[in-house]
Protein backbone atom coordinates (compact mmCIF):
# COMPACT_ATOMS: atom_id res chain seq x y z
CA UNK A 1 0.00 0.00 0.00
CA UNK A 2 1.66 3.21 -1.12
CA UNK A 3 1.89 5.92 1.53
CA UNK A 4 1.57 3.70 4.57
CA UNK A 5 3.19 0.72 6.22
CA UNK A 6 0.82 -1.64 8.01
CA UNK A 7 1.61 -2.89 11.51
CA UNK A 8 -0.18 -5.20 13.89
CA UNK A 9 -3.94 -4.61 14.10
CA UNK A 10 -3.95 -2.64 10.82
CA UNK A 11 -2.57 0.56 12.35
CA UNK A 12 -1.16 2.62 9.48
CA UNK A 13 2.25 4.19 9.94
CA UNK A 14 2.90 7.07 7.52
CA UNK A 15 5.81 6.71 5.15
CA UNK A 16 8.82 8.89 5.90
CA UNK A 17 12.30 9.55 4.51
CA UNK A 18 13.71 6.93 6.89
CA UNK A 19 10.89 4.46 6.15
CA UNK A 20 9.69 5.10 2.58
CA UNK A 21 6.72 3.44 0.97
CA UNK A 22 7.59 0.85 -1.68
CA UNK A 23 6.05 -0.22 -4.95
CA UNK A 24 6.11 -3.62 -6.61
CA UNK A 25 7.90 -3.71 -9.96
CA UNK A 26 7.68 -6.46 -12.56
CA UNK A 27 10.05 -6.89 -15.44
CA UNK A 28 11.51 -9.38 -17.86
CA UNK A 29 14.69 -11.29 -17.11
CA UNK A 30 17.44 -12.03 -19.63
CA UNK A 31 16.05 -15.53 -20.15
CA UNK A 32 12.56 -14.27 -20.91
CA UNK A 33 11.12 -14.99 -17.45
CA UNK A 34 9.32 -12.56 -15.20
CA UNK A 35 11.07 -10.79 -12.30
CA UNK A 36 9.23 -9.22 -9.35
CA UNK A 37 10.80 -6.99 -6.71
CA UNK A 38 10.03 -3.89 -4.63
CA UNK A 39 11.65 -0.44 -4.77
CA UNK A 40 11.19 2.71 -2.66
CA UNK A 41 8.70 5.22 -4.04
CA UNK A 42 10.39 8.41 -5.24
CA UNK A 43 8.91 11.89 -5.61
CA UNK A 44 6.93 12.32 -8.79
CA UNK A 45 8.83 14.31 -11.39
CA UNK A 46 12.12 13.89 -9.55
CA UNK A 47 15.06 11.83 -10.73
CA UNK A 48 14.56 8.10 -10.23
CA UNK A 49 17.65 6.64 -8.53
CA UNK A 50 18.95 3.22 -9.49
CA UNK A 51 18.45 0.71 -6.68
CA UNK A 52 19.93 -2.74 -6.19
CA UNK A 53 19.16 -5.64 -3.86
CA UNK A 54 20.59 -4.97 -0.39
CA UNK A 55 19.72 -8.28 1.28
CA UNK A 56 16.23 -7.51 2.60
CA UNK A 57 13.02 -9.31 1.65
CA UNK A 58 9.43 -8.22 2.26
CA UNK A 59 6.52 -10.57 2.89
CA UNK A 60 2.97 -10.57 4.19
CA UNK A 61 0.51 -13.39 4.68
CA UNK A 62 -2.28 -10.97 3.69
CA UNK A 63 -3.93 -12.14 0.47
CA UNK A 64 -3.79 -8.58 -0.95
CA UNK A 65 0.01 -8.74 -0.90
CA UNK A 66 -0.03 -12.06 -2.76
CA UNK A 67 -2.43 -10.60 -5.30
CA UNK A 68 -0.25 -7.51 -5.86
CA UNK A 69 2.97 -9.54 -6.07
CA UNK A 70 1.49 -12.16 -8.38
CA UNK A 71 2.76 -15.07 -6.30
CA UNK A 72 2.98 -16.31 -2.72
CA UNK A 73 6.41 -15.69 -1.28
CA UNK A 74 8.91 -13.05 -0.24
CA UNK A 75 9.95 -10.27 -2.60
CA UNK A 76 13.48 -8.86 -2.73
CA UNK A 77 13.63 -5.19 -1.71
CA UNK A 78 15.90 -3.18 -4.00
CA UNK A 79 16.78 -0.35 -1.60
CA UNK A 80 20.58 -0.12 -1.81
CA UNK A 81 22.34 2.74 -3.60
CA UNK A 82 26.06 3.18 -4.23
N, C-alpha and C positions, 0 to 999 in steps of 0.2 A: 504494500500500500504506500504510494508516494506521499510524502509529507508527514508520516507518522511511523513510529515503531511500536509494535504491540507487545505489551508485557502481560503478565499474569492477570487474569480476570478482565481482559480486554480494556485495560487502561491505556489510552494513547499517550505516547511520549513524543512531543514535537521534535522534528529533525533539527539538528544544529550543525555548526561547522565541525565540531568534534565528532558528531554522530549523524552523518548525512543519510538522507533517504537513499534507497537504491532502486534501480530498475533492472528488469530481466531482459537480457539481450540474446537473441538467437542469430546464428550465422551458419555459414557453410564451411566445413573443414576442407583441407587439401584433398582428402580422399573422397569428397562428395557427400560426407555425412553431415549431420546437424550438430552444432555446438550450442550449448546453453550456459550462460553465466550471468552474474550480476555485477553492475558497476554503479558507483555513486552518481547521483543526479547532479548535474551542473546547472548553473544559471542559464536561463534561456538567452540566446544571443551572444553569450560569452564563448571564449575559446574552449573547446572540448579537449581536456588533457588525455594523454594516452596512458591507460592503466594496464597493469599486469597482475597475475595471480600472486598474492602475498602469503598464501598458506592457510587462509581462513575459508571455511565453508558456511553456508547458511542453510537452514532447514526448518520446516514447520510441519507438524502433523495435521494442520488445518487443511481441509480439502481445497480451499481457495488457492492456497500456495501451490498445491499439486496441479491444479487447473491452469494457473498462470505459468508455471514452469514447463508444463507439458509432459511431466513424468514424476514418479514418486522417488525422491532421493534428494541428497544434498547438492547444492549448487556451489561452484567455486566463486568466491568474491574477488573480483579484480579491482583491488583498491591500492595497490602499490605503485608509486611513482619514483623514478630515478632521474 
